Structures are given as C-alpha cells and as structure tokens.
Amino acid sequence: MKEVWVFNGAGGRFPSAVFEGRAEAQDWITKNALTGVLTKYPVGISVYEWAQENGQFSVTKVQRTSSAFIQNFSSAAQEHDHFENGIAQ
C-alpha cells in the first residue's frame, strides 16, 4: 500500500507538509527546528477504514458510523513521531 508522511505542527489546524519518505520529512523538520507530529498515512483509503481492515478498530456503536465521527477519526496505531524544536522525542 502506498503511504505518505504528514507533518502537523503544534497548534496547527491543518498539515504543513506531506512527504513521500520519512527521512526527507525528518530532515525538513530538523532543519527548521519544528515542533509537532509526523504521521504515516495510507493513500487511497481513509484512516477509519484502514484501522478497521488492520484490526486496530471495530465499529461497536451506531454513533461510530456517523459523519461527525468518521471525519474526525484518527488512530494511535498509525506510525508516528513527536518532535520538539526539530528533535525526535
């Protein structure tokens, strides 16, 4: 499955960068001394569906199928790194 690495800066509402590779993302974060989270996302499938397909999440309540729930869904099972001032924590 194709994947990308997305950086969300601390306090930001939207991603500030998307990279094809983790190393290039980490280099950019370090070079700019950024604070935030770098997360691997699957391409062509929502995280909601990806988490279900990979056994990371199951729909057990009706409210978990609502638009509001799906559009805000994220998964701690996604590979991710936290950075503070460009340094991985």
N, CA, C and O atoms as a GROMACS GRO file, in nm:
protein
  356
    1MET      N    1   0.084  -0.118   0.000
    1MET     CA    2   0.000   0.000   0.000
    1MET      C    3   0.089   0.124   0.000
    1MET      O    4   0.186   0.132   0.075
    2LYS      N    5   0.055   0.219  -0.084
    2LYS     CA    6   0.129   0.344  -0.089
    2LYS      C    7   0.100   0.424   0.037
    2LYS      O    8  -0.010   0.417   0.092
    3GLU      N    9   0.199   0.499   0.082
    3GLU     CA   10   0.185   0.579   0.203
    3GLU      C   11   0.258   0.712   0.189
    3GLU      O   12   0.348   0.727   0.106
    4VAL      N   13   0.219   0.807   0.271
    4VAL     CA   14   0.286   0.936   0.278
    4VAL      C   15   0.305   0.972   0.425
    4VAL      O   16   0.239   0.916   0.513
    5TRP      N   17   0.396   1.064   0.451
    5TRP     CA   18   0.423   1.114   0.585
    5TRP      C   19   0.374   1.257   0.593
    5TRP      O   20   0.412   1.341   0.512
    6VAL      N   21   0.288   1.284   0.690
    6VAL     CA   22   0.223   1.415   0.704
    6VAL      C   23   0.270   1.480   0.834
    6VAL      O   24   0.266   1.418   0.940
    7PHE      N   25   0.313   1.606   0.824
    7PHE     CA   26   0.356   1.679   0.943
    7PHE      C   27   0.250   1.779   0.984
    7PHE      O   28   0.206   1.862   0.904
    8ASN      N   29   0.210   1.771   1.111
    8ASN     CA   30   0.118   1.866   1.172
    8ASN      C   31   0.194   1.940   1.281
    8ASN      O   32   0.234   1.881   1.381
    9GLY      N   33   0.212   2.069   1.261
    9GLY     CA   34   0.283   2.149   1.360
    9GLY      C   35   0.199   2.171   1.484
    9GLY      O   36   0.076   2.172   1.478
   10ALA      N   37   0.265   2.188   1.597
   10ALA     CA   38   0.197   2.211   1.724
   10ALA      C   39   0.106   2.333   1.713
   10ALA      O   40   0.149   2.440   1.670
   11GLY      N   41  -0.018   2.315   1.750
   11GLY     CA   42  -0.114   2.424   1.746
   11GLY      C   43  -0.174   2.450   1.610
   11GLY      O   44  -0.265   2.533   1.596
   12GLY      N   45  -0.124   2.381   1.508
   12GLY     CA   46  -0.177   2.400   1.373
   12GLY      C   47  -0.308   2.326   1.354
   12GLY      O   48  -0.330   2.221   1.414
   13ARG      N   49  -0.391   2.380   1.271
   13ARG     CA   50  -0.519   2.315   1.243
   13ARG      C   51  -0.511   2.223   1.122
   13ARG      O   52  -0.586   2.126   1.110
   14PHE      N   53  -0.418   2.253   1.032
   14PHE     CA   54  -0.402   2.176   0.910
   14PHE      C   55  -0.257   2.132   0.895
   14PHE      O   56  -0.168   2.195   0.952
   15PRO      N   57  -0.231   2.024   0.820
   15PRO     CA   58  -0.093   1.982   0.796
   15PRO      C   59  -0.014   2.092   0.727
   15PRO      O   60  -0.068   2.170   0.649
   16SER      N   61   0.115   2.096   0.757
   16SER     CA   62   0.201   2.196   0.693
   16SER      C   63   0.291   2.135   0.586
   16SER      O   64   0.353   2.208   0.509
   17ALA      N   65   0.298   2.001   0.581
   17ALA     CA   66   0.381   1.938   0.478
   17ALA      C   67   0.344   1.791   0.463
   17ALA      O   68   0.298   1.725   0.557
   18VAL      N   69   0.365   1.740   0.340
   18VAL     CA   70   0.343   1.599   0.309
   18VAL      C   71   0.465   1.549   0.232
   18VAL      O   72   0.510   1.614   0.137
   19PHE      N   73   0.517   1.435   0.273
   19PHE     CA   74   0.638   1.380   0.212
   19PHE      C   75   0.616   1.235   0.171
   19PHE      O   76   0.535   1.164   0.230
   20GLU      N   77   0.689   1.192   0.068
   20GLU     CA   78   0.682   1.053   0.026
   20GLU      C   79   0.764   0.963   0.117
   20GLU      O   80   0.734   0.845   0.132
   21GLY      N   81   0.869   1.018   0.177
   21GLY     CA   82   0.956   0.938   0.262
   21GLY      C   83   0.974   0.997   0.401
   21GLY      O   84   0.970   1.119   0.419
   22ARG      N   85   0.994   0.910   0.497
   22ARG     CA   86   1.013   0.952   0.636
   22ARG      C   87   1.143   1.032   0.652
   22ARG      O   88   1.145   1.134   0.721
   23ALA      N   89   1.250   0.986   0.589
   23ALA     CA   90   1.380   1.051   0.606
   23ALA      C   91   1.376   1.196   0.558
   23ALA      O   92   1.429   1.285   0.625
   24GLU      N   93   1.316   1.220   0.443
   24GLU     CA   94   1.310   1.358   0.393
   24GLU      C   95   1.224   1.446   0.483
   24GLU      O   96   1.253   1.564   0.500
   25ALA      N   97   1.120   1.389   0.540
   25ALA     CA   98   1.035   1.463   0.634
   25ALA      C   99   1.114   1.498   0.759
   25ALA      O  100   1.111   1.612   0.805
   26GLN      N  101   1.185   1.400   0.813
   26GLN     CA  102   1.265   1.425   0.933
   26GLN      C  103   1.374   1.529   0.909
   26GLN      O  104   1.400   1.613   0.995
   27ASP      N  105   1.436   1.525   0.792
   27ASP     CA  106   1.539   1.625   0.758
   27ASP      C  107   1.480   1.765   0.758
   27ASP      O  108   1.540   1.858   0.811
   28TRP      N  109   1.362   1.780   0.698
   28TRP     CA  110   1.294   1.910   0.691
   28TRP      C  111   1.256   1.961   0.830
   28TRP      O  112   1.273   2.078   0.861
   29ILE      N  113   1.205   1.871   0.913
   29ILE     CA  114   1.166   1.907   1.049
   29ILE      C  115   1.288   1.951   1.129
   29ILE      O  116   1.283   2.052   1.199
   30THR      N  117   1.397   1.876   1.118
   30THR     CA  118   1.520   1.908   1.191
   30THR      C  119   1.578   2.041   1.143
   30THR      O  120   1.617   2.126   1.223
   31LYS      N  121   1.585   2.058   1.011
   31LYS     CA  122   1.642   2.180   0.953
   31LYS      C  123   1.569   2.305   1.000
   31LYS      O  124   1.630   2.410   1.020
   32ASN      N  125   1.438   2.294   1.018
   32ASN     CA  126   1.358   2.410   1.056
   32ASN      C  127   1.323   2.414   1.206
   32ASN      O  128   1.246   2.500   1.249
   33ALA      N  129   1.380   2.321   1.284
   33ALA     CA  130   1.359   2.315   1.429
   33ALA      C  131   1.210   2.319   1.466
   33ALA      O  132   1.167   2.400   1.548
   34LEU      N  133   1.132   2.231   1.402
   34LEU     CA  134   0.987   2.233   1.418
   34LEU      C  135   0.939   2.146   1.534
   34LEU      O  136   1.006   2.051   1.574
   35THR      N  137   0.823   2.182   1.586
   35THR     CA  138   0.757   2.105   1.692
   35THR      C  139   0.622   2.058   1.639
   35THR      O  140   0.544   2.136   1.585
   36GLY      N  141   0.596   1.929   1.654
   36GLY     CA  142   0.471   1.873   1.608
   36GLY      C  143   0.480   1.723   1.594
   36GLY      O  144   0.566   1.659   1.654
   37VAL      N  145   0.391   1.667   1.513
   37VAL     CA  146   0.384   1.522   1.495
   37VAL      C  147   0.393   1.486   1.346
   37VAL      O  148   0.326   1.546   1.262
   38LEU      N  149   0.478   1.389   1.317
   38LEU     CA  150   0.493   1.333   1.182
   38LEU      C  151   0.422   1.198   1.183
   38LEU      O  152   0.456   1.111   1.263
   39THR      N  153   0.324   1.180   1.094
   39THR     CA  154   0.242   1.060   1.094
   39THR      C  155   0.237   0.996   0.956
   39THR      O  156   0.225   1.065   0.855
   40LYS      N  157   0.246   0.863   0.953
   40LYS     CA  158   0.234   0.789   0.826
   40LYS      C  159   0.087   0.766   0.796
   40LYS      O  160   0.012   0.716   0.880
   41TYR      N  161   0.045   0.804   0.675
   41TYR     CA  162  -0.093   0.786   0.630
   41TYR      C  163  -0.098   0.697   0.508
   41TYR      O  164  -0.013   0.707   0.419
   42PRO      N  165  -0.196   0.609   0.502
   42PRO     CA  166  -0.215   0.529   0.381
   42PRO      C  167  -0.277   0.617   0.272
   42PRO      O  168  -0.351   0.711   0.302
   43VAL      N  169  -0.246   0.586   0.148
   43VAL     CA  170  -0.300   0.662   0.035
   43VAL      C  171  -0.411   0.580  -0.030
   43VAL      O  172  -0.396   0.460  -0.051
   44GLY      N  173  -0.522   0.647  -0.060
   44GLY     CA  174  -0.631   0.581  -0.130
   44GLY      C  175  -0.732   0.513  -0.039
   44GLY      O  176  -0.823   0.444  -0.086
   45ILE      N  177  -0.717   0.532   0.092
   45ILE     CA  178  -0.811   0.474   0.188
   45ILE      C  179  -0.814   0.566   0.311
   45ILE      O  180  -0.712   0.623   0.348
   46SER      N  181  -0.929   0.578   0.371
   46SER     CA  182  -0.938   0.661   0.492
   46SER      C  183  -0.872   0.589   0.609
   46SER      O  184  -0.862   0.467   0.610
   47VAL      N  185  -0.828   0.666   0.707
   47VAL     CA  186  -0.771   0.607   0.828
   47VAL      C  187  -0.878   0.525   0.900
   47VAL      O  188  -0.847   0.421   0.959
   48TYR      N  189  -1.001   0.570   0.896
   48TYR     CA  190  -1.114   0.498   0.956
   48TYR      C  191  -1.123   0.356   0.898
   48TYR      O  192  -1.135   0.259   0.973
   49GLU      N  193  -1.119   0.345   0.766
   49GLU     CA  194  -1.128   0.214   0.700
   49GLU      C  195  -0.999   0.134   0.720
   49GLU      O  196  -1.004   0.013   0.742
   50TRP      N  197  -0.885   0.202   0.711
   50TRP     CA  198  -0.756   0.136   0.730
   50TRP      C  199  -0.748   0.071   0.867
   50TRP      O  200  -0.704  -0.044   0.879
   51ALA      N  201  -0.791   0.143   0.971
   51ALA     CA  202  -0.786   0.091   1.108
   51ALA      C  203  -0.875  -0.032   1.123
   51ALA      O  204  -0.839  -0.127   1.192
   52GLN      N  205  -0.990  -0.032   1.058
   52GLN     CA  206  -1.079  -0.148   1.064
   52GLN      C  207  -1.017  -0.267   0.992
   52GLN      O  208  -1.016  -0.379   1.044
   53GLU      N  209  -0.964  -0.243   0.872
   53GLU     CA  210  -0.905  -0.351   0.793
   53GLU      C  211  -0.784  -0.414   0.862
   53GLU      O  212  -0.755  -0.532   0.841
   54ASN      N  213  -0.713  -0.336   0.944
   54ASN     CA  214  -0.593  -0.385   1.012
   54ASN      C  215  -0.620  -0.428   1.155
   54ASN      O  216  -0.526  -0.450   1.232
   55GLY      N  217  -0.746  -0.440   1.192
   55GLY     CA  218  -0.781  -0.488   1.324
   55GLY      C  219  -0.749  -0.392   1.438
   55GLY      O  220  -0.739  -0.433   1.553
   56GLN      N  221  -0.732  -0.264   1.405
   56GLN     CA  222  -0.700  -0.164   1.506
   56GLN      C  223  -0.823  -0.097   1.565
   56GLN      O  224  -0.815  -0.028   1.667
   57PHE      N  225  -0.937  -0.119   1.501
   57PHE     CA  226  -1.060  -0.052   1.542
   57PHE      C  227  -1.179  -0.132   1.491
   57PHE      O  228  -1.177  -0.183   1.380
   58SER      N  229  -1.282  -0.142   1.573
   58SER     CA  230  -1.404  -0.206   1.527
   58SER      C  231  -1.523  -0.118   1.561
   58SER      O  232  -1.526  -0.051   1.665
   59VAL      N  233  -1.619  -0.119   1.473
   59VAL     CA  234  -1.740  -0.040   1.492
   59VAL      C  235  -1.832  -0.119   1.584
   59VAL      O  236  -1.886  -0.222   1.544
   60THR      N  237  -1.850  -0.069   1.705
   60THR     CA  238  -1.935  -0.140   1.802
   60THR      C  239  -2.055  -0.056   1.845
   60THR      O  240  -2.145  -0.107   1.911
   61LYS      N  241  -2.057   0.068   1.808
   61LYS     CA  242  -2.168   0.156   1.844
   61LYS      C  243  -2.217   0.229   1.721
   61LYS      O  244  -2.138   0.263   1.633
   62VAL      N  245  -2.346   0.254   1.714
   62VAL     CA  246  -2.405   0.321   1.599
   62VAL      C  247  -2.341   0.458   1.576
   62VAL      O  248  -2.318   0.496   1.462
   63GLN      N  249  -2.311   0.532   1.684
   63GLN     CA  250  -2.255   0.666   1.667
   63GLN      C  251  -2.117   0.663   1.601
   63GLN      O  252  -2.070   0.766   1.552
   64ARG      N  253  -2.051   0.548   1.601
   64ARG     CA  254  -1.920   0.536   1.535
   64ARG      C  255  -1.931   0.527   1.383
   64ARG      O  256  -1.828   0.518   1.316
   65THR      N  257  -2.050   0.529   1.330
   65THR     CA  258  -2.068   0.529   1.184
   65THR      C  259  -2.118   0.666   1.136
   65THR      O  260  -2.147   0.682   1.018
   66SER      N  261  -2.128   0.761   1.226
   66SER     CA  262  -2.178   0.894   1.188
   66SER      C  263  -2.071   0.972   1.110
   66SER      O  264  -1.951   0.946   1.125
   67SER      N  265  -2.116   1.064   1.030
   67SER     CA  266  -2.024   1.150   0.955
   67SER      C  267  -1.931   1.225   1.048
   67SER      O  268  -1.811   1.235   1.022
   68ALA      N  269  -1.986   1.278   1.157
   68ALA     CA  270  -1.904   1.355   1.252
   68ALA      C  271  -1.792   1.270   1.310
   68ALA      O  272  -1.680   1.319   1.327
   69PHE      N  273  -1.819   1.145   1.341
   69PHE     CA  274  -1.717   1.057   1.397
   69PHE      C  275  -1.611   1.023   1.292
   69PHE      O  276  -1.491   1.034   1.319
   70ILE      N  277  -1.655   0.984   1.173
   70ILE     CA  278  -1.562   0.942   1.068
   70ILE      C  279  -1.472   1.056   1.023
   70ILE      O  280  -1.352   1.035   1.003
   71GLN      N  281  -1.526   1.177   1.009
   71GLN     CA  282  -1.445   1.288   0.959
   71GLN      C  283  -1.341   1.336   1.058
   71GLN      O  284  -1.248   1.408   1.020
   72ASN      N  285  -1.353   1.299   1.184
   72ASN     CA  286  -1.256   1.337   1.286
   72ASN      C  287  -1.174   1.219   1.338
   72ASN      O  288  -1.100   1.233   1.434
   73PHE      N  289  -1.189   1.105   1.273
   73PHE     CA  290  -1.122   0.984   1.320
   73PHE      C  291  -0.971   0.990   1.299
   73PHE      O  292  -0.924   1.032   1.193
   74SER      N  293  -0.898   0.948   1.399
   74SER     CA  294  -0.754   0.926   1.387
   74SER      C  295  -0.722   0.801   1.466
   74SER      O  296  -0.802   0.757   1.549
   75SER      N  297  -0.606   0.745   1.442
   75SER     CA  298  -0.570   0.620   1.507
   75SER      C  299  -0.431   0.627   1.566
   75SER      O  300  -0.335   0.662   1.497
   76ALA      N  301  -0.420   0.594   1.693
   76ALA     CA  302  -0.289   0.589   1.758
   76ALA      C  303  -0.204   0.475   1.701
   76ALA      O  304  -0.083   0.469   1.724
   77ALA      N  305  -0.269   0.384   1.627
   77ALA     CA  306  -0.196   0.272   1.567
   77ALA      C  307  -0.114   0.315   1.446
   77ALA      O  308  -0.027   0.240   1.399
   78GLN      N  309  -0.140   0.434   1.394
   78GLN     CA  310  -0.060   0.483   1.282
   78GLN      C  311   0.082   0.511   1.332
   78GLN      O  312   0.102   0.564   1.441
   79GLU      N  313   0.178   0.475   1.251
   79GLU     CA  314   0.317   0.503   1.286
   79GLU      C  315   0.334   0.654   1.292
   79GLU      O  316   0.291   0.725   1.201
   80HIS      N  317   0.398   0.703   1.398
   80HIS     CA  318   0.414   0.848   1.413
   80HIS      C  319   0.532   0.881   1.504
   80HIS      O  320   0.574   0.799   1.586
   81ASP      N  321   0.584   1.002   1.488
   81ASP     CA  322   0.695   1.052   1.570
   81ASP      C  323   0.660   1.191   1.620
   81ASP      O  324   0.604   1.272   1.547
   82HIS      N  325   0.694   1.218   1.744
   82HIS     CA  326   0.676   1.351   1.803
   82HIS      C  327   0.810   1.425   1.796
   82HIS      O  328   0.916   1.367   1.821
   83PHE      N  329   0.803   1.553   1.763
   83PHE     CA  330   0.924   1.636   1.755
   83PHE      C  331   0.907   1.760   1.840
   83PHE      O  332   0.798   1.817   1.850
   84GLU      N  333   1.016   1.802   1.901
   84GLU     CA  334   1.019   1.927   1.975
   84GLU      C  335   1.143   2.002   1.933
   84GLU      O  336   1.255   1.955   1.952
   85ASN      N  337   1.123   2.119   1.875
   85ASN     CA  338   1.233   2.201   1.823
   85ASN      C  339   1.324   2.121   1.730
   85ASN      O  340   1.446   2.135   1.733
   86GLY      N  341   1.262   2.037   1.648
   86GLY     CA  342   1.337   1.960   1.547
   86GLY      C  343   1.399   1.830   1.596
   86GLY      O  344   1.465   1.761   1.520
   87ILE      N  345   1.379   1.797   1.723
   87ILE     CA  346   1.438   1.677   1.781
   87ILE      C  347   1.329   1.575   1.811
   87ILE      O  348   1.230   1.606   1.877
   88ALA      N  349   1.349   1.453   1.762
   88ALA     CA  350   1.253   1.345   1.789
   88ALA      C  351   1.251   1.315   1.937
   88ALA      O  352   1.355   1.306   2.001
   89GLN      N  353   1.132   1.298   1.990
   89GLN     CA  354   1.115   1.272   2.133
   89GLN      C  355   1.096   1.125   2.160
   89GLN      O  356   1.080   1.084   2.275
   0.00000   0.00000   0.00000
